Amino acid sequence: MPWYIWLLIIVVLGSIVGGLMMLRDTAKPLNLTDEQLKRIHKRNIEQDAKDAQDS
């Protein structure tokens, strides 16, 4: 393969890896209170029950 194809492959792979590393560095955990977690779990249970009825 010509040299410019190898250069293009290196640039593409570098941008993919760089984007993934930037995404990992900027990700922050969600700090939810116990009440918020309870509401989320309750909603999930309700939606699962609704989906089971629809099926």
Steps between C-alpha positions, in 0.01 A plus 500: 500500500616854438633706789204737507258212564704399806501863613121518460456177700720634780310831510160325509605257774658783697184707485288204614729417791534868593123546498449197722766619744344847515159347562641288783673799660191722492256237631381577852303275733146600588463599862139409575332515836332193649159648422588549134629143475178367657289695250709370210467140619125545552459640146701212355279247677187677375629509143598132511151411620345716225722338235406156627130586467549632145677183387 
